[in-house]
Amino acid sequence: MQEIKALTEDILQKSTQLAQRYADSVQENTELKSRNKTLRHKVELLEAKVREQSDQIVRLQLSKVWEEGDRKTGMKLKLGELVREIDHCIRLLEE
């Protein structure tokens, strides 16, 4: 009889611990979902900013190229710089 009582208490204790772990997991999941939503919003804002700045860089560099005397060489140099800057922006987004 004593053995059954001990087993019953052990089962009760373990089920209480399990219920607490479940409640903790639900709370952690809710917090992580909220953080994920915040981070996704931040990423969207940063991507929009990168696109805007990339467009601005293209416009500025192209206007600069047209002002230079040697258009063909200047254009190749500026396009190379532009590609490097875009690659850099992409690497930043991947971090």
N, C-alpha and C positions, 0 to 999 in steps of 0.2 A: 504494500500500500504506500509506503514511504517512497518507494522508487517511482511509482506512478505520479505522486505529487511533485517530486523533483523534476520529472520529465515534463509535466504540465507547466510548471513554473519556467523551465528552460524554454519551452515553446512560446510561452507568453512573452518572455523577455526578448527572444529573437524576433517575434512578430512585431513587437513595439519598436525595436531597432530598425527593422525593415521598413516600417511605416514612416519613421523619422527620416531614413535615408531617401525614401521616395519623395517626401515633402521637400527635402533639401534639393533633390535633383530637379524637381519641378520649378522651384524658385531659381536655381542656377540657370535652367533652360530659358526661363523668362528673361532673366538679366542678359544672357548671351544673345537672345533674339533682339533685344532692344539695342545692345551694343553693335550688333551686326547691321541693324537698320541705320544707325547713326553713321557707322563707317562707310556703308554703301552710299549714303547721301554725300558724305565728304568726298568720296572718290568721284562721284558724278560731278560735283562742283569743280574739283581739280581737273578732271578731264575736259570740262567745258572751258576752263581757264587756259589749259594747254592748247586747245584748239584755237581759241581766240588769239592767244599770243603767237601761235604758229602762223596764223593768217596775217597777223600784223608784221611778223618778221618777213614773210614772203613779200608783202607789199613794200615794206621799207627797203629790202634788199633789191627787189626788182627796180624800184625807182632810183636807187643808187646806181645800179648797173647802167641804166639808160643815161645817166648823167656822165658816166665815165667815157673817155675817148675811145678805147678799144673795146667795143661791145662784145665781140665774140669771146675773147679771153676773159673779160670781166664777168660775163654771164656764166661761163664754165666755173670760174672760181667761186662766184656767189652761190651757184646751185650746189656745188660741193659743200660749202659751208652750211647751207640750208639743210642738206641731207644729214650732215653730222649733228646739227642741232635737233632735228626731228628724231634721230636715233637716240640722242641723249634724253629727250622728253619721253620717249617710249620706255627706255630703261627706268626712268624715274617712276613711271606709272606701274611698271612691273614689280617694283619694290613694295 
